[in-house]
């Protein structure tokens, strides 16, 4: 049985797209394909014109590091690293010599300039998610994939985090694909799609 079929999605530079759908409909599978973590049996996944499915695993890994940023519901910060080390990690992996300086700039952008030496266990959920956003943005990617990024936060903190994510993606002309159950958040995107029965149906443009 195919989880996804007849899926056709094109996103323009700087566009915000929401993906809605019931649990188990394939939203996580779609994000995994877009991130190059899985390869489609048929079809193509193009990021800046490059087909992820035709790359080697090393090439996909490099493309993820350079062109993609991912924000998870569970933050996925390294517990043994400080905030600034977490943010700088993608740059360090890419061999950028000034990764610590750029990481500090990233923390400044999410209003955590004074939390650089704190570990995740020493920060609130909202602060951890802001660190995760800074980490996703620090390589200046073409695309941000966000999987229920406010799902673990209370309403007020969630709104603050999402407003920040929308703002930073807009300022840097980064395309955002947001998986969410929140209709209000979807309404703040340029377009919204419902993923149901393996197909994407546009519900708002």
Buried (B, 14 or more C-beta within 10 A) or exposed (E): EEBBEEBEBEBEEBBBBBBBBEEEBBBBBBBBBBBBBBBBEEBEBEBEEBEBBEBEEEEBBBBBBBBBBBBBBEBEBEEEBBBBBBBBBBBEBEEBEEBBEBBBEBBEBBEBEEBBEBBBEEBEBBBBBBBBBBBBBBBEBBBBBBBBBBBBBEEEBBBBBBEBBBEBBEEEEBBBBBBBEBEEBBEBBBBBBBBEEBBBEEEBE
